[in-house]
Amino acid sequence: MASLNEELGYIVNRDPAARHRLEVALTYPGFHAVLLHRVGHWLWKRGAKLLARVISWLNRLLTGIEIHPAAVIGPYCFIDHGHGVVIGETAVIGARVTLYHDVTLGGTALTPGKRHPTLQDDVVVGAGARVLGPITVGQGAHIGANAVVVMDVTAGATMVGIPARAVDGTVHADSTAYGTPSDGADPLQQELDRIKRQLELLEQRTKPNEGGGSGI
């Protein structure tokens, strides 16, 4: 388990707006939310579930971030900005995961059991994204801003759109701000553009010659 000093250093290295550890410790609600969640999670595992839920409620009031105390969050989790983030009961978050504001790790079932996503190590989830259901987001994957992900994501892939689809050629080893590559086009739009080009080419080939006679 990483120490608080190590986690503060990780955030400073990740966020160009962070000047030093003390600033992060005093002013970053995402850091405060993870700390309070760890207290609530510790109580939840030991059977003090009502008290754990109260701490989760206080956490939401103080930070604007709602994390169910049963959710599992690994080391070096960085919730950037953070307001509006919702992390469901059976969500599992690996190490070095970055979540931006207004992210939802939500469930799609109304019955007990695994209902929320698992994010493996080094995942980035962009602002406004919805990752829904008991799916797995593979290591190093990026979820673009406002994407809606409802199926498993391959390790290293970048997902954009509603419903989210993988962007070709975007497997990566490092992080991208907000999980969205600056040159990443929506794969659905790319497919529509390809079909449009094919139709235009077909139209040109089948269009009769204009202004030309038979020459007879």
Phi, psi and omega in degrees: 000133181287149176281163178299321180297320178295320180291322175297318177297323178297317180295318178301319180289331182277327189250113180294344178278345182275125184268326180198170185298320183297320178299317178296314183298327184268332193234358184262108181297330178297321177293316179297320182297319180293320178298313180295323178298321181297324175295311180297321180294320178299316179293319181300316182292340181258013172092356179272065191287324178296315178297322178298319179293325177296318178295321176299320179295316177297322178303315179295320179297320186280326189243344186077012182243127183250116180233121176294137184296343178278344181298146181255123181236124182280181182290156176061031174284125182244111175261101187275130187065293164093331188301133178088000178291135176231126180237118187282173189303314186259016177290145176231126182240127181280199183275147174060037177270138177245127176241131175266177186296152175066024175277140174240124168255090193247169179256156178242357181249154179253009179251155179298160181119187180293114185235348188241163187285161171247123176255117178284180187301148170066024177278145174239129180241117185286165184302135176079001182288150176238119177246113195236137174093174183280056183259169178242128174259115189294162184304133176075005180288153176241132176252117184293161180302134177068009176290153175240112186253123182232010178219163181304148181243130179293145178304135176081357183280161171244127184247132177222157173096178180228113347293156187293141175230155181285138175274129181297139172072025182244018175297133190219164179249347184235182186271150173238135181303133180061013177069010187239114177293142183294336180250018184272113178271153176297123182299329177294318178295322177299318179293319177298320178296321179296317179296319179299316180297320179296320179295319179296319178295319178296320179297320179296322182288329184263352182288129180294152178297132182262133175079000181256134176269179179284343179081009180259000000 
